[in-house]
Amino acid sequence: MLVAGLLLGLPLLGLILAGRSIRPYLEFPPLTRYVVHEPFSWPVYVALALLILASIGLVRARIASTASRCVRPASHLTLPPLRATSFPWWGWSAVVWTVIWWTLAWTRFSWMEPLQPHTFTPLWLGYIVVVNAWTFTRTGRCMMLHRPRYFFPLFPLSAVFWWFFEYLNRFVQNWYYVGVTDLSPLEYFLRATISFSTVLPAVMGTAEWLSTFPYFAVRSDQVRPMMRGQGHVAGWIALGMASVGLGGIGLWPDYLFPLVWVAPTLIMVSLQDIREEFQRLGANVKQNGGAMWQGALAALICGWFWEMWNFKSLAHWEYAVPFVQRFHVFEMPLLGYAGYLPFGLECLVMADACLTRKYSAGVAYYTEAERRP
């Protein structure tokens, strides 16, 4: 509740203290575009590109050094080492389902007109089942079948989770939706909530699939901590920086827009650090674990499919990102894909914070009973 209060209240507090009206930011459905973004800038583009490449390089080096020391993955962090099996019939059914909805999303058949604005959710339900089928094929286990108490709560949690990003986007307006202008507030809320409910199941399912590959299933006790702090100093510093940044996000959206993807994680992890709770990414955690890499790459993989399927769909979103609005891959500016990496970490933190410890202490955690064939 404290995290929710900070995320909801700080951006509004910054506007109020600056004497600006908050009414445009509370419009629902959010249709008005009122943020005027800075034009494309080569110096900023090159600087951000170098920063992103340097960050990815450091992470890749950390993975490589960890994998080189890892003889085998820790059994409690990976899927049970059962024999591989053939791709299941329900997986093939999901492949056919997904292809059908993909075709309908990108075409404009007159007989399909009533359903064409609603292709997003069926596509992603198909993806979720397919990625679980891939995991099942490699290990004989998948969260959809063998961890239902973890899998199914991801859907309502995901809807709440993504609504926070929609709210924060009101202050920076980096994306907006096309084809939803005729919806009433209730229709918009229901349709959006159903679509948003597929985000976490897709990302966490993909992360679990990645954990079946030895390169990503590194042992948590062999990964050096990302940060080291003294007492709770690091937690308080991270909380203060995130809070100040969120307070100014509506005042300087062109400069603080990356906080949409970074601030929620900083707030959650810093509060966990201060409260001495279990945390995957916190300053005082001795083991960060290979799940970090699984989550980041999983979100990037899902991001590719999000952008691809969105590209020619009837109801879709478009982007308006300051300084880097060029070199699009589908609707997304090329550098924008880097935002999926921290988003994957946020998915991990959210699942760990909100689901029961038994089912969230690892991306692919199984109890001893669930590990038995």
Backbone torsions as a table, in degrees:
resi	resn	phi	psi	omega
1	MET	NA	-35.1	177.7
2	LEU	-65.9	-42.7	177.1
3	VAL	-59.4	-46.4	180.0
4	ALA	-61.4	-42.1	179.7
5	GLY	-62.9	-40.3	179.4
6	LEU	-67.5	-44.2	-178.5
7	LEU	-65.3	-37.3	-178.8
8	LEU	-79.7	-39.0	-170.1
9	GLY	-89.0	-34.5	-174.0
10	LEU	-62.9	-44.7	178.5
11	PRO	-61.7	-38.4	178.2
12	LEU	-69.1	-39.0	-180.0
13	LEU	-61.3	-40.6	178.2
14	GLY	-60.9	-41.4	178.5
15	LEU	-66.8	-42.4	-179.3
16	ILE	-63.1	-43.8	179.6
17	LEU	-65.2	-28.0	178.1
18	ALA	-85.7	-0.5	178.3
19	GLY	75.9	23.6	-179.7
20	ARG	-102.7	151.4	-179.9
21	SER	-72.5	139.7	178.3
22	ILE	-98.0	-2.8	-175.0
23	ARG	-58.3	-45.2	-179.3
24	PRO	-60.7	-30.3	-175.8
25	TYR	-78.1	-12.6	179.3
26	LEU	-104.7	8.9	179.1
27	GLU	-62.2	137.7	180.0
28	PHE	-148.0	125.3	-3.7
29	PRO	-62.6	151.9	-177.0
30	PRO	-80.3	91.8	-174.8
31	LEU	-110.5	-28.5	-175.9
32	THR	-77.0	134.1	175.9
33	ARG	-103.7	111.0	-173.0
34	TYR	-122.2	-5.1	177.5
35	VAL	-94.2	122.1	177.4
36	VAL	-96.5	115.2	-173.3
37	HIS	-89.1	155.2	174.9
38	GLU	-66.9	146.4	179.9
39	PRO	-72.5	173.3	179.5
40	PHE	-59.3	140.1	-179.5
41	SER	-135.4	120.0	178.7
42	TRP	-62.7	-45.8	179.1
43	PRO	-58.2	-43.8	179.5
44	VAL	-67.0	-40.9	-179.3
45	TYR	-60.7	-48.0	-179.1
46	VAL	-65.0	-42.3	-179.7
47	ALA	-62.6	-44.6	178.6
48	LEU	-65.8	-39.7	179.0
49	ALA	-61.3	-43.9	179.0
50	LEU	-65.2	-40.3	178.8
51	LEU	-63.5	-43.0	179.3
52	ILE	-63.9	-46.0	-179.9
53	LEU	-63.1	-40.2	178.6
54	ALA	-63.7	-42.5	179.5
55	SER	-63.8	-44.5	179.1
56	ILE	-64.4	-38.6	178.4
57	GLY	-62.1	-41.8	178.2
58	LEU	-63.9	-42.4	179.2
59	VAL	-64.7	-43.8	-179.8
60	ARG	-62.5	-40.4	177.7
61	ALA	-62.7	-38.9	179.2
62	ARG	-65.7	-41.1	177.7
63	ILE	-62.8	-45.5	-177.6
64	ALA	-62.2	-43.1	-179.5
65	SER	-67.1	-34.6	178.6
66	THR	-70.7	-46.4	-178.7
67	ALA	-62.2	-33.4	-179.5
68	SER	-68.1	-24.3	179.7
69	ARG	-94.5	-7.8	-172.8
70	CYS	-93.9	110.3	178.0
71	VAL	-72.0	-44.2	176.4
72	ARG	-153.0	154.0	-179.1
73	PRO	-65.9	150.6	173.3
74	ALA	-66.3	129.1	-171.6
75	SER	-63.9	-29.3	-176.0
76	HIS	-80.5	-7.1	179.5
77	LEU	-106.0	-5.8	-175.1
78	THR	-124.0	169.7	176.9
79	LEU	-66.5	150.2	-179.6
80	PRO	-60.5	138.3	-174.8
81	PRO	-77.6	64.2	178.3
82	LEU	-87.6	167.5	-178.4
83	ARG	-69.0	147.7	176.1
84	ALA	-69.2	155.8	-179.0
85	THR	-134.1	172.6	179.8
86	SER	-74.9	158.7	179.3
87	PHE	-62.7	124.8	-170.6
88	PRO	-71.9	160.2	-179.0
89	TRP	-62.6	-36.5	-179.4
90	TRP	-70.1	-24.6	173.5
91	GLY	-70.0	-43.2	176.7
92	TRP	-63.5	-37.3	177.4
93	SER	-61.8	-40.0	178.6
94	ALA	-68.1	-34.6	176.3
95	VAL	-62.5	-47.2	179.1
96	VAL	-62.4	-44.9	178.0
97	TRP	-56.5	-46.3	-177.6
98	THR	-65.7	-42.4	179.1
99	VAL	-62.7	-40.2	179.4
100	ILE	-62.4	-47.8	-178.3
101	TRP	-70.8	-30.9	174.6
102	TRP	-63.6	-43.8	178.0
103	THR	-61.7	-44.5	-179.2
104	LEU	-68.3	-31.6	179.7
105	ALA	-68.5	-32.3	-174.3
106	TRP	-100.4	1.4	177.2
107	THR	-117.7	173.4	-176.9
108	ARG	-132.0	56.2	176.5
109	PHE	-65.7	134.6	-178.4
110	SER	-63.6	-36.8	-178.2
111	TRP	-71.3	-14.8	-179.4
112	MET	-98.2	0.0	-171.2
113	GLU	-53.7	-42.6	-179.3
114	PRO	-62.9	-26.7	-176.1
115	LEU	-100.7	-8.9	-174.1
116	GLN	-63.1	-31.4	175.6
117	PRO	-74.0	-2.9	-171.7
118	HIS	-117.5	26.1	-175.3
119	THR	-82.2	-15.8	-174.8
120	PHE	-60.0	-52.9	-175.1
121	THR	-64.9	-46.2	176.8
122	PRO	-59.0	-38.7	177.6
123	LEU	-59.4	-45.3	-174.9
124	TRP	-78.7	-26.9	170.7
125	LEU	-64.1	-39.6	175.9
126	GLY	-62.7	-44.0	178.9
127	TYR	-60.7	-44.0	-178.0
128	ILE	-60.1	-43.1	179.5
129	VAL	-68.4	-41.0	-179.1
130	VAL	-62.7	-45.0	-177.7
131	VAL	-68.0	-31.3	173.2
132	ASN	-68.3	-34.6	177.0
133	ALA	-66.5	-38.4	176.5
134	TRP	-61.7	-43.4	178.4
135	THR	-63.8	-43.2	179.0
136	PHE	-60.7	-38.9	-179.9
137	THR	-64.3	-36.2	-176.7
138	ARG	-81.6	-27.3	-170.1
139	THR	-130.9	-16.9	-172.8
140	GLY	81.5	7.5	179.3
141	ARG	-139.5	151.6	170.9
142	CYS	-158.3	155.6	-174.4
143	MET	-65.5	-31.5	-177.5
144	MET	-62.7	-38.4	-177.5
145	LEU	-95.1	-34.7	-169.6
146	HIS	-111.9	-6.7	173.1
147	ARG	-133.6	55.7	-176.2
148	PRO	-62.0	-29.7	179.0
149	ARG	-72.4	-13.9	171.5
150	TYR	-96.4	-41.2	-172.1
151	PHE	-68.9	-52.7	-172.2
152	PHE	-70.1	-35.6	173.9
153	PRO	-64.5	-16.6	177.2
154	LEU	-61.3	-29.0	-176.5
155	PHE	-67.6	-55.8	177.3
156	PRO	-65.5	-36.0	176.8
157	LEU	-61.3	-39.9	-179.9
158	SER	-62.5	-40.8	-179.6
159	ALA	-61.0	-47.0	178.5
160	VAL	-63.9	-44.0	-178.9
161	PHE	-54.8	-50.1	-175.4
162	TRP	-75.4	-27.0	176.3
163	TRP	-60.2	-30.7	175.9
164	PHE	-63.9	-39.2	177.9
165	PHE	-68.3	-36.8	176.3
166	GLU	-62.7	-38.9	178.7
167	TYR	-65.4	-47.9	179.9
168	LEU	-63.9	-31.5	178.4
169	ASN	-65.7	-21.7	177.5
170	ARG	-61.2	-25.5	-176.8
171	PHE	-90.4	-17.9	179.2
172	VAL	-118.4	-25.3	178.5
173	GLN	50.0	56.1	176.3
174	ASN	-84.9	-18.2	173.2
175	TRP	-141.9	154.7	179.4
176	TYR	-148.9	157.6	-172.8
177	TYR	-102.1	142.3	179.8
178	VAL	-115.7	136.5	178.4
179	GLY	92.2	18.3	-178.5
180	VAL	-125.8	14.2	-173.2
181	THR	-69.6	-22.5	-176.5
182	ASP	-92.7	6.8	-176.4
183	LEU	-86.9	142.6	172.1
184	SER	-75.8	163.9	177.7
185	PRO	-54.7	-41.0	-179.7
186	LEU	-67.8	-43.8	178.7
187	GLU	-61.5	-43.2	179.7
188	TYR	-61.9	-45.2	-178.5
189	PHE	-62.2	-46.4	-177.2
190	LEU	-66.3	-46.5	-178.8
191	ARG	-65.2	-41.1	-179.8
192	ALA	-67.6	-42.2	-178.0
193	THR	-62.4	-42.3	178.2
194	ILE	-61.8	-42.9	179.0
195	SER	-66.4	-43.2	-178.1
196	PHE	-64.8	-23.8	-176.9
197	SER	-68.0	-11.5	-177.8
198	THR	-91.7	-6.5	-171.6
199	VAL	-66.9	-58.5	-176.9
200	LEU	-64.1	-43.0	176.9
201	PRO	-58.6	-36.0	179.1
202	ALA	-68.4	-47.3	-177.1
203	VAL	-68.3	-45.9	-177.4
204	MET	-70.0	-33.4	175.1
205	GLY	-65.4	-39.9	177.3
206	THR	-67.3	-38.8	177.6
207	ALA	-63.0	-39.3	178.0
208	GLU	-65.1	-40.2	176.7
209	TRP	-61.4	-43.1	178.4
210	LEU	-62.9	-30.4	-178.8
211	SER	-68.1	-11.8	177.5
212	THR	-80.5	-7.7	178.8
213	PHE	-98.2	129.8	-175.4
214	PRO	-56.0	-33.2	-176.8
215	TYR	-61.6	-32.8	-177.9
216	PHE	-98.7	-17.5	-177.8
217	ALA	-90.2	58.1	-178.8
218	VAL	-78.3	154.7	-179.3
219	ARG	-76.1	135.6	-177.4
220	SER	-65.8	-29.1	-178.7
221	ASP	-80.3	0.4	178.2
222	GLN	-110.9	8.6	178.9
223	VAL	-105.6	123.9	178.0
224	ARG	-67.2	143.1	-180.0
225	PRO	-62.9	144.0	-179.4
226	MET	-71.8	-32.5	-178.8
227	MET	-137.1	151.3	175.2
228	ARG	-129.6	127.2	-178.6
229	GLY	-126.7	167.0	177.3
230	GLN	-105.6	115.7	-177.1
231	GLY	62.1	-128.6	178.4
232	HIS	-110.7	18.3	-177.5
233	VAL	-60.8	-45.7	-178.6
234	ALA	-62.0	-38.6	178.8
235	GLY	-64.1	-44.1	179.7
236	TRP	-67.1	-37.0	178.7
237	ILE	-65.5	-45.1	179.8
238	ALA	-63.4	-41.0	178.9
239	LEU	-64.1	-42.7	179.5
240	GLY	-64.0	-43.7	179.9
241	MET	-63.6	-44.9	179.8
242	ALA	-64.4	-39.5	-178.4
243	SER	-67.2	-44.8	178.3
244	VAL	-63.3	-42.0	179.4
245	GLY	-62.9	-43.3	178.4
246	LEU	-66.0	-33.4	177.6
247	GLY	-64.0	-25.4	-179.0
248	GLY	-105.9	5.0	-173.3
249	ILE	-64.9	-32.8	177.7
250	GLY	-81.1	-18.9	-179.4
251	LEU	-86.4	-34.7	-179.8
252	TRP	-131.0	63.8	-174.3
253	PRO	-63.5	-31.2	-178.1
254	ASP	-70.9	-19.2	-177.3
255	TYR	-107.8	-23.6	-176.2
256	LEU	-109.9	6.7	-176.2
257	PHE	-60.0	-28.9	177.0
258	PRO	-60.2	-20.3	-180.0
259	LEU	-65.7	-18.9	174.8
260	VAL	-55.3	-36.8	-176.6
261	TRP	-96.8	-17.9	-174.6
262	VAL	-103.7	-40.2	-172.2
263	ALA	-60.5	-43.2	-179.7
264	PRO	-58.3	-40.7	178.2
265	THR	-66.5	-43.4	179.6
266	LEU	-59.6	-42.3	-178.8
267	ILE	-65.8	-47.2	-177.5
268	MET	-64.8	-45.7	-177.5
269	VAL	-68.3	-39.8	-179.6
270	SER	-65.8	-39.6	177.5
271	LEU	-66.7	-37.8	175.9
272	GLN	-63.5	-39.3	178.8
273	ASP	-64.4	-45.3	-178.9
274	ILE	-64.5	-36.6	-178.5
275	ARG	-88.3	0.8	179.3
276	GLU	58.7	41.3	177.5
277	GLU	-96.0	165.3	174.3
278	PHE	-60.0	136.6	179.5
279	GLN	-150.0	139.3	-178.9
280	ARG	-81.1	-33.7	-170.7
281	LEU	-118.4	10.7	-171.6
282	GLY	-72.8	168.7	-174.3
283	ALA	-68.0	-31.0	-174.6
284	ASN	-105.4	13.2	178.3
285	VAL	-79.3	126.2	-177.9
286	LYS	-71.1	-34.9	-179.4
287	GLN	-121.3	120.6	174.8
288	ASN	-85.2	-35.2	173.7
289	GLY	86.3	154.7	179.0
290	GLY	-67.1	-13.4	179.6
291	ALA	-59.6	-26.8	177.6
292	MET	-58.1	-47.5	-177.4
293	TRP	-70.2	-38.0	177.6
294	GLN	-60.4	-45.3	-177.8
295	GLY	-66.0	-44.2	-178.8
296	ALA	-63.6	-47.2	-179.4
297	LEU	-69.1	-35.1	178.2
298	ALA	-61.0	-43.5	178.6
299	ALA	-65.4	-35.9	178.2
300	LEU	-66.3	-40.9	177.2
301	ILE	-63.2	-47.4	177.7
302	CYS	-62.2	-37.7	178.7
303	GLY	-59.0	-40.2	177.5
304	TRP	-59.1	-46.1	-179.6
305	PHE	-70.2	-37.4	175.9
306	TRP	-57.1	-49.2	-176.5
307	GLU	-70.3	-38.5	-179.1
308	MET	-65.4	-50.8	-178.5
309	TRP	-68.7	-26.9	178.1
310	ASN	-71.0	-26.8	-165.8
311	PHE	-54.4	-47.6	-176.0
312	LYS	-117.6	17.7	177.8
313	SER	-76.0	154.5	-177.6
314	LEU	-65.9	-56.3	173.7
315	ALA	-93.3	118.5	-174.8
316	HIS	-150.5	178.6	178.4
317	TRP	-118.0	156.4	175.5
318	GLU	-131.7	168.0	-171.5
319	TYR	-118.1	152.5	172.4
320	ALA	-143.5	88.3	-174.4
321	VAL	-108.9	127.2	-178.4
322	PRO	-65.8	145.4	171.5
323	PHE	73.0	-26.6	-171.7
324	VAL	-124.7	18.5	-174.3
325	GLN	-78.0	71.3	179.5
326	ARG	-160.6	164.3	179.5
327	PHE	59.1	62.6	-176.1
328	HIS	-77.0	140.9	165.5
329	VAL	-113.9	106.2	-164.7
330	PHE	64.4	-129.1	178.7
331	GLU	-89.8	-14.3	-172.8
332	MET	-87.4	130.0	169.3
333	PRO	-59.2	144.8	-171.6
334	LEU	-53.3	-47.4	-177.7
335	LEU	-67.6	-19.5	179.9
336	GLY	-63.1	-23.9	179.9
337	TYR	-64.6	-22.6	177.9
338	ALA	-62.7	-25.0	179.6
339	GLY	-65.4	-21.1	179.1
340	TYR	-70.1	-23.1	-178.3
341	LEU	-67.0	-53.6	175.1
342	PRO	-66.5	-27.4	177.5
343	PHE	-62.6	-36.9	177.4
344	GLY	-62.1	-37.0	176.9
345	LEU	-66.2	-36.9	177.8
346	GLU	-63.9	-36.3	177.0
347	CYS	-61.9	-42.4	178.1
348	LEU	-63.4	-46.3	-178.4
349	VAL	-62.5	-41.7	-179.5
350	MET	-64.0	-44.8	179.4
351	ALA	-62.9	-41.8	179.8
352	ASP	-66.1	-37.8	-174.2
353	ALA	-76.0	-31.8	-168.1
354	CYS	-108.1	-19.2	177.3
355	LEU	-99.9	164.5	-175.3
356	THR	-62.9	147.8	-176.4
357	ARG	-57.2	-37.5	-177.0
358	LYS	-58.2	-36.7	-174.4
359	TYR	-104.4	3.8	-177.8
360	SER	-129.1	3.7	-177.7
361	ALA	-70.7	-8.5	174.3
362	GLY	-156.5	151.5	-179.5
363	VAL	-57.0	-40.0	-176.7
364	ALA	-121.9	42.6	-175.7
365	TYR	-77.2	134.6	175.3
366	TYR	-130.8	142.3	173.7
367	THR	-73.9	166.9	179.5
368	GLU	-61.0	-38.3	179.3
369	ALA	-64.7	-39.4	-178.2
370	GLU	-74.2	-17.4	-179.9
371	ARG	-81.0	-13.6	-178.5
372	ARG	-76.5	143.0	178.8
373	PRO	-61.3	NA	NA
